[in-house]
Structures are given as structure tokens and as C-alpha cells.
Amino acid sequence: MKVFITGANGFVGTALSAFFVRRSHEVFALVRNPSKAVRLPTGVKVIVGESTKPGKWQENLHQYDLFINLAGASIFRRWDDDYKKLLRHSRISTTRNLVEAIPAKSTLLSTSAVGYYGMKDDEELDESSESGNDFLARLAADWEAEAMKADQKVARVVITRFGVVFGRDGGALAQIAKPFKFFVGGAIGSGNQWMSWIHINDLCRAALLVAEDPQIQGPLNFCAPSPTRNRDLARQIGDILGRPSFMPAPGFMINLVLGEFGSVILKGQRVFPKKLLSHGFSFNFPDVKSALSDLLR
């Protein structure tokens, strides 16, 4: 396959690019800044362009078979009004521009997030669950709606709702594990909140399954079948690193530092990959202990 990726030089994009290259697919990465292309794996071909703006990068999209849309500013920082506008613009505009130029009969894998469901405490959520009403949920719903417009062009559209992605070379796990290395790790807030997560290896394998199976379409939760409570995640990290895990980060401090984004960290969602499992996907890392043991040892 010829694969076109937006957001390819991010944490997930770099891993996906390398994964598809290793399987002898041609990978083309759209990057805004050529100097950052050095981060891309060997074998990835670079196309320079600004995804949030129409441009020459749209002209030759007819030559690709698979489109993976990952572009979007990181949510992992404090949100003020200007940054919330950037979160929307980076996702909605990129997706709109890609959909406008995507050829018929191609496949689009467009990223979303389990934040789509909103904060639902202990409720078990799958792809049939309703969306939430907070900022992140509305953003995810609008992002997905923009991608689904490609369905009008006979393209197959798959919405990949990512949980928190755990990997060895960046991403959320590096930030979560950092306090433990200084002997100050522990649960965040009450520790009762659920985290829906996925090992980067399973994410890449799931993307390949979806790309190759023409029967799969619509939203799929890309998360492991065993979400974990935050306090259990902290305990597992402490055990694997040989560090204490009894130094909690108070909820009021999280809210003070992260503002509105703090509520995402302190509440979370309990999400299950019902559709992936129904299509026969088998996780290499189905539980948090196996994932952390692989990534932290």
C-alpha cells in the first residue's frame, strides 16, 4: 500500500510510520517543518506542507491507498481560550482539507479519542455509547463529523478513538513514570478514576488490521480490554521500577496547574474495545502489568 500520514512526526505517527515501513508499505509523511523530518524513520518519504491550509500537498493524493490522519496539537498542557482554539483548528482544519482532496475508493483512518464519551465515572463504555458534553467530548465529536464527510465520496472511513498511548520513547507514560524515578510517585487525586490505555505495539497492529479489512468502518476504540484505575497503575509502576508509590498528587494541585485539562486527568473513562475484539483482534498486551513490564524494564 501507499500510505499518506498527517502528524507523522509525532509520538504515534513516528511509531506507525516505522511499523508500516517494516512491512514493506510505502509511507509518505506530510510535515510542516522540514527540519523536523529528521525524526522520521528511515524509508519514510517527506512531503512538505501545512495541513491546516489548502495547498500543493493536496494535488497528488489520488496516488495513495490509505490515509492516516493524526495531526493535532497536544492536549497534554494547560488549556486557555487561545489554546482551545488551537486544539480545534489543528484538528478540524486538517481533517477538512484532507477530506476535500481524498480520492474515491480510498481508506481513511482518522484519529479521535476516548474523550469523545465524556466523564462517565464507572460506566462501561463501548462504541455504541453516547458522546459527552465537556470541551474534549465536543471537540472529538466535531473532529469525527468532519472525517465522516469523506463517506460521501465512497471512501471507507474508520474513526480510531485512542486511549492513552503507552510507549517506550515518549508519550504519556514517560511523564507518568518520571516522579517514581525520584521516589515521589503515587496516585493522582483520589486514584479511583479509570484510565483507558493501549500499548503502542497493539495500536500499530490494530491500525494494520483495520487498514487491511474492508469490512471494518465507523468508530473503533483503540484501547486495551482492561482499563485500569489510576491507583493500580501507580502501584504497578512502583513495583516494576522498584520505587514507592504512596505519594499522591492532590487533586487541587492538578487543577491549579492544569486548569480545565485537570478534570480529564482526575475523572477519566472506562472504555472497552468491543468492535476490535469482534473483528478478531488479539492484544499482545491486554493488561497494564504486561504493558508496563515490557516498556519500563
C-alpha positions as a Markdown table, in Angstrom:
| # | Residue | x | y | z |
|---|---|---|---|---|
| 1 | Met | 0.0 | 0.0 | 0.0 |
| 2 | Lys | 0.9 | 3.6 | -0.4 |
| 3 | Val | 0.2 | 5.3 | 2.9 |
| 4 | Phe | -0.1 | 9.0 | 3.5 |
| 5 | Ile | 0.1 | 10.2 | 7.1 |
| 6 | Thr | -0.6 | 13.6 | 8.7 |
| 7 | Gly | 1.0 | 14.2 | 12.0 |
| 8 | Ala | 3.7 | 11.6 | 11.2 |
| 9 | Asn | 6.5 | 13.2 | 13.2 |
| 10 | Gly | 4.6 | 12.9 | 16.5 |
| 11 | Phe | 4.9 | 10.1 | 19.0 |
| 12 | Val | 2.2 | 7.9 | 17.5 |
| 13 | Gly | 3.0 | 8.9 | 13.9 |
| 14 | Thr | 6.6 | 8.0 | 14.2 |
| 15 | Ala | 5.8 | 4.6 | 15.5 |
| 16 | Leu | 3.1 | 3.9 | 12.9 |
| 17 | Ser | 5.4 | 5.1 | 10.1 |
| 18 | Ala | 8.1 | 2.7 | 11.2 |
| 19 | Phe | 5.6 | -0.1 | 11.6 |
| 20 | Phe | 4.2 | 0.2 | 8.1 |
| 21 | Val | 7.7 | 0.7 | 6.5 |
| 22 | Arg | 8.9 | -2.6 | 8.2 |
| 23 | Arg | 6.0 | -4.3 | 6.5 |
| 24 | Ser | 7.1 | -3.1 | 3.0 |
| 25 | His | 4.5 | -0.4 | 2.6 |
| 26 | Glu | 5.4 | 2.9 | 1.1 |
| 27 | Val | 4.9 | 5.7 | 3.6 |
| 28 | Phe | 4.6 | 9.4 | 2.8 |
| 29 | Ala | 4.7 | 11.9 | 5.7 |
| 30 | Leu | 3.2 | 15.4 | 5.5 |
| 31 | Val | 5.4 | 17.7 | 7.6 |
| 32 | Arg | 5.1 | 21.4 | 8.1 |
| 33 | Asn | 8.8 | 21.9 | 9.1 |
| 34 | Pro | 11.4 | 20.0 | 7.0 |
| 35 | Ser | 13.9 | 20.3 | 9.8 |
| 36 | Lys | 11.7 | 18.0 | 12.0 |
| 37 | Ala | 11.7 | 15.3 | 9.3 |
| 38 | Val | 14.9 | 14.0 | 10.7 |
| 39 | Arg | 12.9 | 12.4 | 13.4 |
| 40 | Leu | 11.1 | 10.2 | 10.9 |
| 41 | Pro | 12.1 | 6.5 | 10.4 |
| 42 | Thr | 14.4 | 5.6 | 7.6 |
| 43 | Gly | 12.4 | 4.9 | 4.4 |
| 44 | Val | 9.7 | 7.4 | 5.0 |
| 45 | Lys | 9.3 | 9.9 | 2.2 |
| 46 | Val | 8.7 | 13.5 | 3.2 |
| 47 | Ile | 6.1 | 15.9 | 1.7 |
| 48 | Val | 6.3 | 19.5 | 3.0 |
| 49 | Gly | 3.0 | 21.3 | 3.6 |
| 50 | Glu | 0.8 | 22.9 | 6.2 |
| 51 | Ser | -2.1 | 20.6 | 6.8 |
| 52 | Thr | -4.4 | 23.3 | 8.3 |
| 53 | Lys | -4.2 | 25.2 | 5.0 |
| 54 | Pro | -5.1 | 24.2 | 1.4 |
| 55 | Gly | -2.0 | 23.8 | -0.7 |
| 56 | Lys | 0.1 | 21.9 | -3.2 |
| 57 | Trp | 0.2 | 19.0 | -0.8 |
| 58 | Gln | -3.4 | 18.2 | -1.8 |
| 59 | Glu | -2.7 | 17.9 | -5.5 |
| 60 | Asn | -1.4 | 14.3 | -5.8 |
| 61 | Leu | -3.5 | 12.5 | -3.2 |
| 62 | His | -5.0 | 10.3 | -5.9 |
| 63 | Gln | -1.9 | 8.1 | -5.8 |
| 64 | Tyr | -2.3 | 6.9 | -2.2 |
| 65 | Asp | -4.4 | 3.9 | -1.0 |
| 66 | Leu | -4.5 | 4.6 | 2.8 |
| 67 | Phe | -4.7 | 7.9 | 4.7 |
| 68 | Ile | -3.9 | 8.1 | 8.4 |
| 69 | Asn | -4.9 | 11.4 | 9.9 |
| 70 | Leu | -3.1 | 12.0 | 13.2 |
| 71 | Ala | -2.5 | 15.8 | 13.1 |
| 72 | Gly | -3.5 | 17.9 | 16.1 |
| 73 | Ala | -1.9 | 20.0 | 18.8 |
| 74 | Ser | -1.2 | 18.0 | 22.0 |
| 75 | Ile | -3.9 | 18.1 | 24.7 |
| 76 | Phe | -1.4 | 17.5 | 27.5 |
| 77 | Arg | -0.9 | 21.0 | 28.7 |
| 78 | Arg | -3.0 | 23.8 | 30.4 |
| 79 | Trp | -5.9 | 25.0 | 28.3 |
| 80 | Asp | -6.6 | 28.7 | 28.0 |
| 81 | Asp | -9.0 | 30.1 | 25.4 |
| 82 | Asp | -6.3 | 30.6 | 22.8 |
| 83 | Tyr | -5.0 | 27.0 | 23.2 |
| 84 | Lys | -8.5 | 25.6 | 23.0 |
| 85 | Lys | -8.9 | 27.4 | 19.7 |
| 86 | Leu | -5.6 | 25.8 | 18.5 |
| 87 | Leu | -6.8 | 22.4 | 19.6 |
| 88 | Arg | -9.9 | 22.8 | 17.4 |
| 89 | His | -8.2 | 24.5 | 14.5 |
| 90 | Ser | -5.3 | 21.9 | 14.2 |
| 91 | Arg | -7.8 | 19.0 | 14.1 |
| 92 | Ile | -10.8 | 20.4 | 12.2 |
| 93 | Ser | -9.0 | 22.3 | 9.5 |
| 94 | Thr | -6.5 | 19.5 | 8.8 |
| 95 | Thr | -9.3 | 16.9 | 8.5 |
| 96 | Arg | -11.4 | 19.2 | 6.3 |
| 97 | Asn | -8.5 | 19.8 | 3.9 |
| 98 | Leu | -7.7 | 16.1 | 3.8 |
| 99 | Val | -11.3 | 15.1 | 3.1 |
| 100 | Glu | -11.7 | 17.6 | 0.4 |
| 101 | Ala | -8.8 | 16.2 | -1.5 |
| 102 | Ile | -9.1 | 12.5 | -0.7 |
| 103 | Pro | -9.8 | 10.2 | -3.7 |
| 104 | Ala | -12.8 | 7.9 | -4.0 |
| 105 | Lys | -12.4 | 4.3 | -3.0 |
| 106 | Ser | -9.6 | 5.0 | -0.7 |
| 107 | Thr | -9.4 | 4.3 | 3.1 |
| 108 | Leu | -9.3 | 7.0 | 5.7 |
| 109 | Leu | -8.2 | 6.2 | 9.3 |
| 110 | Ser | -8.9 | 9.4 | 11.2 |
| 111 | Thr | -7.9 | 9.8 | 14.8 |
| 112 | Ser | -10.2 | 10.7 | 17.7 |
| 113 | Ala | -10.0 | 9.9 | 21.4 |
| 114 | Val | -11.9 | 8.1 | 24.1 |
| 115 | Gly | -12.6 | 11.6 | 25.4 |
| 116 | Tyr | -15.5 | 11.5 | 23.0 |
| 117 | Tyr | -17.5 | 9.8 | 25.7 |
| 118 | Gly | -17.0 | 12.5 | 28.3 |
| 119 | Met | -16.5 | 11.8 | 32.0 |
| 120 | Lys | -18.7 | 8.9 | 32.9 |
| 121 | Asp | -17.2 | 7.6 | 36.2 |
| 122 | Asp | -17.6 | 3.8 | 36.4 |
| 123 | Glu | -19.9 | 3.4 | 33.4 |
| 124 | Glu | -18.7 | 0.8 | 31.0 |
| 125 | Leu | -18.4 | 2.4 | 27.5 |
| 126 | Asp | -18.1 | 1.0 | 24.0 |
| 127 | Glu | -18.6 | 2.3 | 20.5 |
| 128 | Ser | -22.4 | 2.4 | 20.9 |
| 129 | Ser | -22.2 | 4.7 | 24.0 |
| 130 | Glu | -23.3 | 8.4 | 23.6 |
| 131 | Ser | -20.8 | 11.3 | 23.4 |
| 132 | Gly | -20.2 | 13.6 | 26.4 |
| 133 | Asn | -20.8 | 17.3 | 26.8 |
| 134 | Asp | -17.5 | 18.7 | 28.0 |
| 135 | Phe | -15.0 | 20.5 | 25.8 |
| 136 | Leu | -12.9 | 17.5 | 24.9 |
| 137 | Ala | -16.0 | 15.4 | 24.1 |
| 138 | Arg | -17.4 | 18.1 | 21.8 |
| 139 | Leu | -14.1 | 18.5 | 20.1 |
| 140 | Ala | -13.9 | 14.8 | 19.4 |
| 141 | Ala | -17.4 | 14.7 | 18.1 |
| 142 | Asp | -16.8 | 17.6 | 15.7 |
| 143 | Trp | -13.5 | 16.1 | 14.6 |
| 144 | Glu | -15.2 | 12.8 | 13.8 |
| 145 | Ala | -18.1 | 14.5 | 12.0 |
| 146 | Glu | -15.5 | 16.3 | 9.7 |
| 147 | Ala | -13.8 | 13.0 | 8.9 |
| 148 | Met | -17.1 | 11.2 | 8.2 |
| 149 | Lys | -17.8 | 13.6 | 5.4 |
| 150 | Ala | -15.4 | 11.5 | 3.4 |
| 151 | Asp | -18.0 | 8.8 | 3.5 |
| 152 | Gln | -19.9 | 10.8 | 0.9 |
| 153 | Lys | -17.1 | 10.3 | -1.5 |
| 154 | Val | -17.3 | 6.5 | -1.3 |
| 155 | Ala | -14.2 | 6.4 | 0.8 |
| 156 | Arg | -14.1 | 3.9 | 3.7 |
| 157 | Val | -13.8 | 5.9 | 6.9 |
| 158 | Val | -12.6 | 4.4 | 10.2 |
| 159 | Ile | -12.6 | 6.6 | 13.3 |
| 160 | Thr | -9.9 | 5.4 | 15.7 |
| 161 | Arg | -10.7 | 6.6 | 19.2 |
| 162 | Phe | -7.3 | 6.4 | 21.1 |
| 163 | Gly | -7.0 | 5.7 | 24.7 |
| 164 | Val | -3.8 | 7.0 | 26.5 |
| 165 | Val | -1.0 | 5.5 | 24.4 |
| 166 | Phe | 1.9 | 3.9 | 26.3 |
| 167 | Gly | 5.2 | 3.6 | 24.6 |
| 168 | Arg | 8.9 | 3.5 | 25.4 |
| 169 | Asp | 10.2 | 6.6 | 23.5 |
| 170 | Gly | 7.8 | 9.3 | 24.6 |
| 171 | Gly | 4.1 | 9.8 | 25.1 |
| 172 | Ala | 2.2 | 9.9 | 28.3 |
| 173 | Leu | 4.0 | 7.0 | 30.1 |
| 174 | Ala | 7.3 | 8.9 | 30.2 |
| 175 | Gln | 5.6 | 11.8 | 32.1 |
| 176 | Ile | 3.6 | 9.5 | 34.4 |
| 177 | Ala | 6.6 | 7.4 | 35.4 |
| 178 | Lys | 9.0 | 10.3 | 35.9 |
| 179 | Pro | 8.0 | 11.1 | 39.5 |
| 180 | Phe | 8.6 | 7.5 | 40.5 |
| 181 | Lys | 12.2 | 7.7 | 39.4 |
| 182 | Phe | 12.6 | 10.5 | 42.0 |
| 183 | Phe | 10.8 | 8.4 | 44.7 |
| 184 | Val | 7.8 | 10.7 | 44.7 |
| 185 | Gly | 5.4 | 8.7 | 42.6 |
| 186 | Gly | 1.8 | 7.8 | 43.5 |
| 187 | Ala | -1.8 | 8.1 | 42.5 |
| 188 | Ile | -3.3 | 11.3 | 41.1 |
| 189 | Gly | -6.2 | 12.7 | 43.1 |
| 190 | Ser | -8.4 | 10.0 | 44.6 |
| 191 | Gly | -6.8 | 7.3 | 42.4 |
| 192 | Asn | -10.2 | 5.9 | 41.7 |
| 193 | Gln | -10.5 | 7.3 | 38.2 |
| 194 | Trp | -10.3 | 4.9 | 35.3 |
| 195 | Met | -7.7 | 5.2 | 32.6 |
| 196 | Ser | -8.3 | 3.6 | 29.2 |
| 197 | Trp | -4.9 | 2.9 | 27.6 |
| 198 | Ile | -3.2 | 1.0 | 24.8 |
| 199 | His | 0.4 | -0.2 | 24.2 |
| 200 | Ile | 1.9 | 1.4 | 21.1 |
| 201 | Asn | 2.6 | -2.1 | 19.6 |
| 202 | Asp | -1.1 | -3.0 | 19.8 |
| 203 | Leu | -2.1 | 0.3 | 18.4 |
| 204 | Cys | 0.1 | -0.2 | 15.3 |
| 205 | Arg | -1.2 | -3.8 | 14.9 |
| 206 | Ala | -4.8 | -2.7 | 15.2 |
| 207 | Ala | -4.2 | 0.0 | 12.6 |
| 208 | Leu | -2.9 | -2.5 | 10.1 |
| 209 | Leu | -5.8 | -4.8 | 10.8 |
| 210 | Val | -8.3 | -2.0 | 10.1 |
| 211 | Ala | -6.4 | -0.9 | 7.0 |
| 212 | Glu | -6.4 | -4.4 | 5.5 |
| 213 | Asp | -10.0 | -5.4 | 6.4 |
| 214 | Pro | -12.5 | -3.7 | 4.1 |
| 215 | Gln | -15.4 | -4.8 | 6.3 |
| 216 | Ile | -14.3 | -2.5 | 9.2 |
| 217 | Gln | -15.7 | 1.0 | 9.2 |
| 218 | Gly | -17.0 | 3.7 | 11.6 |
| 219 | Pro | -15.7 | 4.3 | 15.1 |
| 220 | Leu | -13.4 | 1.8 | 16.9 |
| 221 | Asn | -12.0 | 2.2 | 20.4 |
| 222 | Phe | -8.2 | 1.7 | 20.3 |
| 223 | Cys | -7.7 | 0.8 | 23.9 |
| 224 | Ala | -6.8 | -2.4 | 25.8 |
| 225 | Pro | -9.6 | -4.6 | 27.1 |
| 226 | Ser | -8.7 | -4.0 | 30.7 |
| 227 | Pro | -8.8 | -0.3 | 31.7 |
| 228 | Thr | -7.1 | 0.4 | 35.0 |
| 229 | Arg | -7.8 | 2.6 | 38.0 |
| 230 | Asn | -5.1 | 5.3 | 38.5 |
| 231 | Arg | -4.1 | 3.9 | 41.9 |
| 232 | Asp | -3.5 | 0.5 | 40.4 |
| 233 | Leu | -1.4 | 2.0 | 37.6 |
| 234 | Ala | 0.7 | 3.8 | 40.1 |
| 235 | Arg | 1.2 | 0.6 | 42.1 |
| 236 | Gln | 2.3 | -1.3 | 39.1 |
| 237 | Ile | 4.7 | 1.3 | 38.0 |
| 238 | Gly | 6.2 | 1.4 | 41.5 |
| 239 | Asp | 6.6 | -2.3 | 41.6 |
| 240 | Ile | 8.3 | -2.6 | 38.2 |
| 241 | Leu | 10.7 | 0.3 | 38.9 |
| 242 | Gly | 11.3 | -0.7 | 42.5 |
| 243 | Arg | 10.1 | 2.6 | 43.8 |
| 244 | Pro | 7.5 | 3.7 | 46.3 |
| 245 | Ser | 4.0 | 4.6 | 45.0 |
| 246 | Phe | 2.4 | 6.2 | 48.1 |
| 247 | Met | 3.0 | 9.9 | 47.3 |
| 248 | Pro | -0.3 | 11.1 | 45.8 |
| 249 | Ala | -0.7 | 14.2 | 43.8 |
| 250 | Pro | -3.6 | 16.1 | 45.3 |
| 251 | Gly | -6.5 | 16.9 | 43.0 |
| 252 | Phe | -6.5 | 20.6 | 43.9 |
| 253 | Met | -2.9 | 20.8 | 42.7 |
| 254 | Ile | -3.7 | 19.1 | 39.4 |
| 255 | Asn | -6.5 | 21.6 | 38.9 |
| 256 | Leu | -4.3 | 24.5 | 39.9 |
| 257 | Val | -1.5 | 23.5 | 37.4 |
| 258 | Leu | -3.6 | 22.2 | 34.5 |
| 259 | Gly | -6.9 | 24.1 | 34.9 |
| 260 | Glu | -9.7 | 22.6 | 32.8 |
| 261 | Phe | -7.5 | 19.8 | 31.5 |
| 262 | Gly | -7.0 | 18.7 | 35.1 |
| 263 | Ser | -10.6 | 17.4 | 35.1 |
| 264 | Val | -9.7 | 15.0 | 32.3 |
| 265 | Ile | -6.8 | 13.6 | 34.4 |
| 266 | Leu | -8.9 | 13.4 | 37.6 |
| 267 | Lys | -12.0 | 11.7 | 36.1 |
| 268 | Gly | -11.3 | 9.6 | 33.0 |
| 269 | Gln | -13.3 | 7.0 | 31.3 |
| 270 | Arg | -13.8 | 3.2 | 31.5 |
| 271 | Val | -13.7 | 2.2 | 27.8 |
| 272 | Phe | -13.7 | -1.2 | 26.1 |
| 273 | Pro | -12.6 | -2.2 | 22.5 |
| 274 | Lys | -15.8 | -4.1 | 21.7 |
| 275 | Lys | -15.5 | -3.7 | 17.9 |
| 276 | Leu | -11.8 | -4.6 | 17.7 |
| 277 | Leu | -12.4 | -7.8 | 19.6 |
| 278 | Ser | -15.5 | -8.6 | 17.5 |
| 279 | His | -13.2 | -8.5 | 14.4 |
| 280 | Gly | -10.8 | -11.0 | 15.9 |
| 281 | Phe | -8.1 | -8.7 | 17.1 |
| 282 | Ser | -5.8 | -10.2 | 19.8 |
| 283 | Phe | -3.9 | -7.9 | 22.1 |
| 284 | Asn | -0.2 | -8.7 | 22.8 |
| 285 | Phe | -0.6 | -6.5 | 25.9 |
| 286 | Pro | -4.1 | -6.9 | 27.2 |
| 287 | Asp | -3.4 | -5.8 | 30.8 |
| 288 | Val | -1.4 | -3.0 | 32.3 |
| 289 | Lys | 1.1 | -5.2 | 34.1 |
| 290 | Ser | 2.3 | -6.8 | 30.9 |
| 291 | Ala | 2.4 | -3.5 | 29.1 |
| 292 | Leu | 4.4 | -1.7 | 31.8 |
| 293 | Ser | 6.7 | -4.7 | 32.2 |
| 294 | Asp | 7.6 | -4.5 | 28.5 |
| 295 | Leu | 8.0 | -0.7 | 28.4 |
| 296 | Leu | 9.7 | 0.1 | 31.8 |
| 297 | Arg | 12.1 | -2.7 | 32.4 |
